[in-house]
């Protein structure tokens, strides 16, 4: 009897832990199902975005191989297996990307597909986050909502290009700094420092994107004191996924029966993991807002009337 009492006490204590309550909230609001829908849309959006982006910037990237390599590395870290790294297992040949020309029929079709899929993903992501916050659909004019999502999609694309540019600058600056200290570029110390700088830049980018997604895309007024913890947890989790990306997907796609579809299966698994992390982060913020006594728009909840002796108010 005493053992059962102890077990129940421990179970009750565990169920009160915030990570457990977040996962319960996530599951109760159909988070896994919402993430699966988002991951399916993300694949089409990413393929279209890469086709359009390289068609428009192909000539610029051909003249800047350092920027091209940084951009390809950034895309590969965010979507392992999408671009061929020389092993012949990627879905897209980088050499063909930079040779593509803009304003062809294929480019126009890809642009139309990008506009449809990217804005559709943002719209679905908005609804998914609002569901996790127990909020109704955003009351937006359809045309204005589409224009807003289009602007945000372009902003995210610009952020990706900016991140690649910063990666080039930071790598050059780090190499120059280490060279001034007499540290060889191929030494273990130089490799560790360069990798650490790259991971830090990736973390900052993910924090900015997640914060913008939760505050601007979803249209929810989340106070910073509630927002920052969920955003940071999400960014760190995304960083771990990116660092371990190839290893995580290696076992799932190594089955010889799936060899013909390994890349697509790997991308489906990958984007599902990414979308799960994003929505779990949103669930963490939603639970944090409830714990802080905030309503769904980030305003203080109305205080409950105090009880007095005899039930008199």
C-alpha positions in Angstrom: 0.0 0.0 0.0 2.8 2.3 0.9 4.5 1.5 -2.4 1.4 2.3 -4.4 1.1 5.6 -2.6 4.7 6.5 -3.3 4.3 5.5 -7.0 1.1 7.7 -7.3 2.9 10.6 -5.7 5.8 10.3 -8.1 3.5 10.0 -11.1 1.5 13.1 -9.9 4.8 15.0 -9.5 6.0 14.0 -13.0 2.7 14.9 -14.6 3.0 18.4 -13.2 6.4 18.9 -14.8 6.2 21.6 -17.6 7.7 19.4 -20.4 5.1 16.8 -19.7 2.3 19.3 -19.6 3.5 20.8 -22.9 3.5 17.4 -24.6 0.0 16.7 -23.2 -1.2 20.1 -24.6 0.5 19.4 -27.9 -1.1 16.0 -28.2 -4.5 17.1 -27.1 -4.5 19.9 -29.8 -3.6 17.4 -32.6 -0.1 18.7 -32.9 1.4 15.6 -34.6 -1.3 15.7 -37.2 -0.9 19.4 -37.9 2.9 18.9 -38.2 2.4 16.1 -40.7 0.3 18.4 -42.9 2.8 21.2 -42.7 5.7 18.9 -43.6 3.9 17.6 -46.7 3.4 21.2 -47.9 7.0 22.2 -46.9 8.5 19.8 -49.5 6.8 21.4 -52.4 7.5 24.9 -51.1 11.2 24.2 -50.7 11.6 22.6 -54.2 9.9 25.6 -55.8 11.8 28.1 -53.7 15.2 26.6 -54.7 14.2 26.5 -58.4 13.1 30.1 -58.4 15.9 31.4 -56.2 18.7 29.9 -58.3 17.0 30.9 -61.5 17.0 34.5 -60.4 20.4 34.5 -58.7 22.2 32.0 -60.9 24.4 34.5 -62.6 25.3 36.2 -59.4 26.1 33.0 -57.6 28.3 31.7 -60.5 30.5 34.8 -60.1 30.7 34.2 -56.3 31.6 30.6 -55.6 32.2 31.3 -51.9 28.6 32.6 -51.5 27.3 29.7 -53.6 29.0 27.2 -51.4 27.8 28.9 -48.3 24.3 28.9 -49.6 24.4 25.3 -50.6 25.9 24.3 -47.2 23.1 26.3 -45.5 20.4 24.6 -47.5 22.0 21.2 -46.9 22.0 21.8 -43.2 18.4 22.8 -43.2 17.3 20.0 -45.5 19.8 17.0 -45.6 19.7 15.1 -48.8 18.0 17.8 -50.8 21.2 18.9 -52.7 23.8 16.5 -54.0 27.0 16.8 -52.0 29.0 14.8 -54.6 27.9 11.4 -53.4 25.2 11.2 -56.0 22.5 10.7 -53.4 21.0 14.2 -53.4 17.7 15.1 -55.1 19.2 18.2 -56.8 22.4 18.7 -58.7 24.0 22.0 -57.7 25.7 22.4 -61.1 22.4 22.3 -62.9 21.0 24.9 -60.4 23.5 27.6 -61.2 23.2 27.0 -64.9 19.4 27.5 -64.9 18.2 30.7 -66.7 15.4 33.0 -65.5 12.2 33.8 -67.3 11.9 30.4 -69.0 8.6 28.5 -69.0 9.9 26.2 -66.3 11.0 29.2 -64.2 7.6 30.8 -64.6 5.8 27.6 -63.6 8.1 27.2 -60.6 7.4 30.8 -59.5 3.7 30.2 -59.7 4.1 27.0 -57.7 6.3 28.8 -55.2 3.7 31.6 -54.7 1.0 29.0 -54.1 3.0 26.6 -51.8 4.9 29.1 -49.8 1.9 31.2 -48.9 -0.1 28.1 -48.4 2.4 26.8 -45.9 2.5 30.1 -44.0 -1.3 30.1 -43.9 -1.5 26.6 -42.6 1.3 27.3 -40.1 -0.7 30.3 -38.8 -3.8 28.2 -38.3 -1.7 25.4 -36.6 -0.2 27.8 -34.1 -3.5 29.5 -33.4 -5.1 26.0 -32.7 -2.3 25.3 -30.2 -3.2 28.7 -28.5 -7.0 27.8 -28.6 -7.6 30.8 -30.9 -10.0 31.0 -33.8 -8.8 31.6 -37.3 -7.3 35.1 -37.9 -9.9 37.5 -39.2 -8.0 38.7 -42.2 -9.0 39.9 -45.6 -8.1 37.0 -48.0 -6.2 39.3 -50.4 -4.4 41.1 -47.6 -3.6 37.8 -45.9 -2.1 36.5 -49.2 0.0 39.6 -49.7 1.2 39.4 -46.1 2.2 35.8 -46.5 3.9 36.6 -49.8 5.9 39.4 -48.1 6.9 37.1 -45.2 7.9 34.3 -47.7 10.2 36.8 -49.5 11.6 38.0 -46.1 12.4 34.4 -45.1 14.1 33.9 -48.4 16.1 37.1 -47.9 17.0 36.0 -44.4 18.4 32.7 -45.8 20.5 34.6 -48.4 21.7 37.0 -45.7 22.7 34.1 -43.5 24.8 32.7 -46.3 26.5 36.0 -46.8 27.1 36.3 -43.0 28.6 32.8 -43.1 31.1 33.9 -45.7 32.0 37.0 -43.8 32.3 35.3 -40.5 34.4 32.5 -42.0 36.7 35.0 -43.6 36.9 37.1 -40.4 37.5 34.0 -38.2 40.3 32.7 -40.5 41.9 36.1 -40.5 41.7 36.3 -36.7 43.1 32.8 -36.2 45.9 33.5 -38.8 46.8 36.6 -36.8 47.2 34.4 -33.7 49.4 32.0 -35.6 46.8 29.2 -35.7 46.8 27.2 -38.9 43.5 27.0 -40.8 43.5 23.2 -40.9 44.3 22.7 -37.2 41.8 21.2 -34.8 41.4 24.5 -33.0 40.6 26.4 -36.1 38.0 23.8 -37.2 36.3 23.8 -33.8 36.2 27.7 -33.7 34.9 27.9 -37.2 32.2 25.3 -36.5 31.2 27.0 -33.3 30.8 30.4 -35.1 28.7 28.7 -37.8 26.5 27.0 -35.2 26.1 30.3 -33.3 25.0 32.1 -36.5 22.6 29.3 -37.3 21.1 29.6 -33.8 20.6 33.4 -34.1 18.9 32.9 -37.5 16.6 30.2 -36.1 15.7 32.4 -33.1 14.8 35.3 -35.4 12.8 33.1 -37.7 10.8 31.4 -34.9 10.1 34.7 -33.2 8.8 36.2 -36.4 6.8 33.1 -37.1 5.1 33.0 -33.7 4.5 36.8 -33.4 4.1 38.1 -37.0 2.8 35.1 -39.0 0.4 33.8 -36.4 -0.7 37.3 -35.5 -0.7 36.5 -31.7 0.6 39.3 -29.4 3.0 37.2 -27.3 5.0 39.1 -24.6 8.7 38.7 -25.0 9.0 37.3 -21.4 6.8 34.4 -22.5 8.1 34.2 -26.1 11.8 33.9 -25.5 12.0 30.6 -23.7 9.9 28.7 -26.2 11.8 30.3 -29.1 15.2 29.5 -27.6 14.2 25.9 -26.9 13.0 25.5 -30.4 16.1 27.0 -31.9 18.4 24.8 -29.9 16.3 21.7 -30.9 16.5 22.7 -34.6 20.2 23.2 -34.2 20.7 19.7 -32.8 18.6 18.3 -35.6 20.7 20.1 -38.2 24.0 18.9 -36.7 22.8 15.3 -36.5 20.7 15.5 -39.7 22.5 13.0 -41.9 23.0 10.6 -39.0 19.4 10.7 -38.0 18.2 10.0 -41.5 20.8 7.5 -42.5 19.1 4.5 -40.8 15.6 5.5 -41.9 16.6 5.5 -45.6 19.1 2.7 -45.7 16.6 0.0 -46.5 17.4 -1.3 -50.0 13.7 -1.8 -50.7 13.3 1.9 -50.4 16.4 2.9 -52.4 14.4 4.4 -55.3 12.5 6.7 -52.9 15.2 7.2 -50.2 15.6 10.9 -50.9 11.9 11.7 -50.8 11.3 9.5 -47.7 14.2 11.2 -46.0 12.9 14.7 -46.8 9.4 13.7 -45.6 10.9 12.5 -42.3 13.1 15.5 -42.0 10.5 18.1 -42.6 8.1 16.3 -40.2 10.8 16.5 -37.5 11.3 20.2 -38.2 7.5 21.0 -38.1 7.1 18.9 -34.9 9.8 21.0 -33.2 8.2 24.3 -34.4 4.8 23.3 -33.1 6.1 21.8 -29.8 7.8 25.2 -29.3 4.5 26.9 -29.9 2.8 24.6 -27.4 5.5 25.5 -24.8 4.8 29.2 -25.3 1.0 28.5 -25.0 1.5 26.6 -21.7 3.9 29.4 -20.5 1.3 32.0 -21.2 -1.3 30.0 -19.3 1.1 29.6 -16.3 1.8 33.3 -16.3 -1.9 34.2 -16.1 -2.0 35.7 -19.6 -4.9 35.5 -22.0 -4.3 34.4 -25.5 -3.5 37.9 -26.7 -0.9 38.4 -24.1 -2.9 40.6 -21.8 -3.2 40.0 -18.0 -6.2 37.8 -17.2 -8.9 39.4 -15.1 -8.2 38.6 -11.4 -10.6 36.2 -9.7 -12.7 37.7 -6.9 -11.4 36.9 -3.5 -13.5 34.7 -1.2 -14.4 35.8 2.3 -15.7 34.0 5.3 -19.3 32.8 4.8 -19.1 33.2 1.1 -19.7 37.0 1.1 -17.9 39.0 -1.6 
